[in-house]
């Protein structure tokens, strides 16, 4: 495989960052996953972390070097990630069940497979256009589908952040799956939270993320979204991957990752750690002991469902 990839998450103007992002690749398979936690301080953060770390953990176990069935992997493991979050909630006796949106994408054999629940999005950008875009599982999107809201009204609607499908919580998630989608050289896959696509809109996503290297495009897009959102800026996160397979090898792409020389049993992973992401704010901050204990509890929940 040959591709360029970059990811970044920012806290915005919130007290904590409840987004989690990761990518992981073997010799012949790539996983990208992004989650936006909900459910109050810490709990949403934990739900997002369980979902992302769980998928990454199982991917490393099974993609050696390919997944037997990427679509089935997404179906099975997203359901189990949901149960891991619910189990964590029950064991902790939480009154407010932690929840998280999720969008995950696997690239393997020149094809992309993705699944999502909630309003975190995947865009496939091709030839300067939005070729494919996921459909939000939100109340505002339902109202738009029914012709009750237009795009401009939806952007400022008071219920624009209300979703009806997610991992965790008390309801079984309605997970939507893509078809197997062939990739073309130069295709761009973007996974992002509403903290990015909300301020930028589809046109801003296309303008900011369809042309230059991810290492240039991603920080610029995040900065633009922060500026537009101002004091109301939410957590904002993005993973951007440019598919380089089939492009001219003579072109100078210094940021291209080639897995050709990787051992079949090797993996490369990038996932942000669970840690204090801001200065202490009254009683909202976690101590180092609390962070360590939370990590142990998360790992226990993951191990139970990844056997």
N, C-alpha and C positions, 0 to 999 in steps of 0.2 A: 504494500500500500504506500501511496505517497499523498501527503496532505499537509496543510498548514493549520495550526490550531492555537487559539489563545482564549483564556478565560479570566474574568475579573468580577469581583463582587464588592460593592460599596455600601456603607451603612446609611447614606443619605442624611436626613435630619432626624432619624429615629434614635431611640436610646440603645437599642440592640440590633444586631443584624440577624434576622431569622431566615435569610436565604442560605442555601447550601448548593454548591456546584462541584462537579468532578468530571474528569475524563480519564479513561484508562484504555490502553491498547496493548494487544499482543501482536504477534507476527502478522496475523491475517484478520483481525477483528478490532473494532473500535467502539467503545461505549461512551456516550455523553449523557449526563443526567443533571437535572436542575430542579430544585424544590424551593417553594416559598412557604414557610411555616406560618400557621395561624393558631390562635388560641391563648393569647395572653403571654406575659413575660415568661421566658424559658421554655414553656410547653411547646409552642410552635417551633422554636429553635430545635428542640429535641426531636420532634416529629420529622422535621426536614432532615436532620442529621441521620436519624435511623434509616429513613428511606434511601438517602444517597449512599451512605456507607454500606447498607445491606446489599444494594444492587451491585456496587463496586466489588464487594467481597465475593459474591456468588459468581460474578463475571470472571474474576481471576481464577476461580476454581474450575469453571466449565469451558472457558474459551482457550483451549489448548490444542492447536492455536485458533480453532474456530468453534463457534456454537453450532450444535447439530441443527437447531431450528431457531433462528433469532426471534421470529414472531411468537413462538411458543414460550421462549425464554421471557419475553416481556410480559406476556399474559400471566404466566405462572408466578414470576418473581414480584411483579407489582402487587398481585393479590397477597402474597406472603409478606411483603413489606407493610401492607395495610394491617395485617394481623399482628405483626411484630409491634406496631405502634399501639394498637388496641391492647395487646397483652401488657405492654409497658404501663399504659394508663391504669389498667386494672390492678396490677401489682403495686403501683404507687398510691392507689386509692384516690386518684385525681377527680375532683368534682367537675373540672372543665377538661373535656377530652381533647388532647392535642391533635392537631390536624395539619395537613400540608398539601399544597398543590404539587403536581409532579409532571415533568415532561422528560422522556428518556428516548434516546435514539441510538441504534446500532448500525454501523456501517460494516458490511462484510461482502466480499465477492463482487464489489462494484455496485451494490444495492444499499439503500437506506431503508430502515424499518423504525417506526417510532410509535409511541403511545403517550397519552396524556390524560390527566384528570385535573379540572380546574381551569384557571385563566393564565397559567404560564404557557408561553407559546413556542412553537417551532415554525420558522420560516425557511422555505427553500427558495433561494434567489438564483435566477438563471437569466443570462442575457439582459441584465439591467431591468428585470421585472420580478415581481413576486410570483413565482411559479406555483407554489403551494403554501398554504397557511392553515394552522390548526384552528378549530372552531372552539371559542371559549365556552366553558361550562359555567355560565354566570347568568344571573337574573336579568341583567341589562342586555346580554346577548339574546336571550329569549324574547325580550321586549322588542329588540331590533328585528328579530326574525318575524315577529308578528306585525311589523310595521308601526309599532307604537312609539319608537324612538329613531332618530337619525343619528349619524356618527357624532355630530357636534353636541347634541343633547346627551348622548350616552357618556361622553367624556366628562361631564360635570354632574351626572346623576348621583344622588346621595347613596344609592345602593350599588354603585359601580364595582365595589370590591366584594360583593356577596356572591359566593359560588355555591353550586348545588352538587358538585362532585369533587371529592378530594380523598386522600388517604388518611386513615385515622377517623376519629369521631364515632358516631353511633350508627351511621348509615353505610351500607355496602357501596363502595365507589362505582360510578359508571365510567369505566375506562374506555377511551376511544383509541382504536388501532388503525394505523395506516395500511395501505397496500404496500407490497414490495415495490420500491421505487428506484429505477435505474438512475445512477448518477452520471453526469457528463463532465468532462474536464472543465474546471473553472466554476463549477457549482458551489454555492455558498449555503451552508446550513447554520442557522442562528437559533439558539435556544435562549429565551430571555424571560424575566419576570415582568409583571405589570409595572414595576418601578421604572423600567426602561421603555417598554412599548407605549405605556400610558402617555407620558409627556411627548414622545417623538411621533407617535402615530405610525401608520404603515408607510407613509411617504418618507418620514424621517428615518425609519429603519432602512428602507431601500437606499436612500441617499447616503446614509452614514456607513453602511456595512456591506455594500455590494461591489466596491471597486478596489480599495487598497488592501494591503496586508492586514491581517487581524491585529497584529501588534501595534499598528497605527490606528486602525478603525475603531477598535473596542474602547480604548481610553477616551478617544474623541467623542464617541457616541455617548458614553457614560457622562462625560463632562457636560455635553449639550443637554442631556436629560436633567441633570442636576440643576443647571442654570434655568431651564424652563420651569421646573417644578418649584424652585425656590424653597421657601421655608416649609413647604408641605412635602418635600421630597421623601419618598418611601425608600426602603432598601431597594437596590437595583443591581441586577446581575445578568451576565451574558456569557455564553460560550459560542464562539464563532469558529467554524471549520471550513476551509477551502479545499475542495477535492482536486488534487494535482495529478492523479493517475491519468495517463494518456496525453499529458501536456508535453511539449517539446523539451527534451532533456537538456538541450543547449541553452535554454533560457536560464537566466541567473535568478534563482529563487533561494536566497541564503537561508530562509526560514523554513524550508521544506523538510518535513520528517519523512524518511524512508525506512520502512520496517524490514527491508530486504536482508539486512545483516543481523537482525535480531535472532536469538536462539528461539526455538519453537516453544520453550517453556518460560520465556521471559515476559515480563509485563512492565509497562511504564504507567505510573498513576500520578495524578495531581488532584488532591482534595484538600480544601481548607480545613484546618484543625478546629476542634471545639474549644474555644478559649475566649477570654475576655477581649471584646472587640472595641472597647471604649473606656474612657476614664470612669472611675467609680461615680455613680449617681445615687446618692442616698442609699436606701435599702434595696435598690434595683440591681446592684452589682452582685456578682458571685465571687466567693472567696476561692482561693486555689484548691482548698479541700473539697469544696462543693463541685468545682469543675472536675476534679479527679473522680469523685464519687459518681457524678453524672456520666462520665466516660465509661466507668466500669458497668454501670447499669445499662447503658446503651449497648455495650459489647455483649452483655449477657442476653439482652433481648434479641440481638442479631444472631448470636450463636444458636439460640433455641430454634429459630426458624430456617436456618441455612444448612441444616444437617442433611 
